[in-house]
Amino acid sequence: MNIVTNFLGNLTTILLSFVSLSILAEVIFGEGVFGTEVVTNVMGLIQKMGDGGFVGLIALIILIQVFKNKNTNEF
């Protein structure tokens, strides 16, 4: 079970790094990586959470806690 948890944690780290680099590339070059528009998608996700009212706020808090726990468990 620990192997699966480590694998999924490492995969999440790699994917988040890719998303971060994609956002940076789109901001600098004005064009998405591999034809994706990451900034537009992230803005849409944030807007949907904002439109969700209280449920969106709870979802955002849960996401923040998940990332905080992941970062504190690595060190």
N, C-alpha and C positions, 0 to 999 in steps of 0.2 A: 504494500500500500504506500509506503514511503517513496518508492521509486516512481510510482504514478504521480504522487503529489509533487515531487521534485521536477518531474518532466513537465507537468502542466504549469508549474511556477516559472520554469525556464522558458517555456513556450510563450507564456504571457509576457515575460520581460522582453523577449525578442519582438513580439508583435507590437508592444507599446513603443519600443525603440523605432520600429518601422513607421508607426503612425507619427511619432515625433519628427522623424526625418522627412516624412512626406509633407507634413505641415510646413516645416522649415523650407523645403524645396519649393512648395507652392507659393509661399510668401515671397521668397527671393526671386524666383524665375517667373512667377505668374502662371504657372502651368502645373497641372497635377502629375504625379508620378504614375506611370503605367496607365494613363488615361483616367485615373480616379481624381475626384475633387474632394480631398479629405477635409479641407476647411469648410466647404459647403455642408458636408455631411455632419461634421462636429457642431456647426452652428445650428443645423436642423435638429440635432439631438438635444442640444441645450434649449432650443425654443420649445420642443415638445415637452421637456421636463418642466419648463416654466409655465406652459399652458395647462399642465396637469395639476397645477395648484398645490395642494397639500400632499397629494400622492407623489408628484414630481419632486417635491422637497424631500420627502422621506426616501425616495429612490436615490437622490443625489447624496444624501447623508450616508446611506448604506454603501454606495460606491466609494465615497471618500474613506470610510472606515475600512473597507476591504483593501484599498491601496495602502493606507497607513499601516495596517496589520502586516501586509506583505513586506513592506519596506522595513519595518522594525524586526521582523523575524529573520531577515537575511544577515543581520550583523550580530 
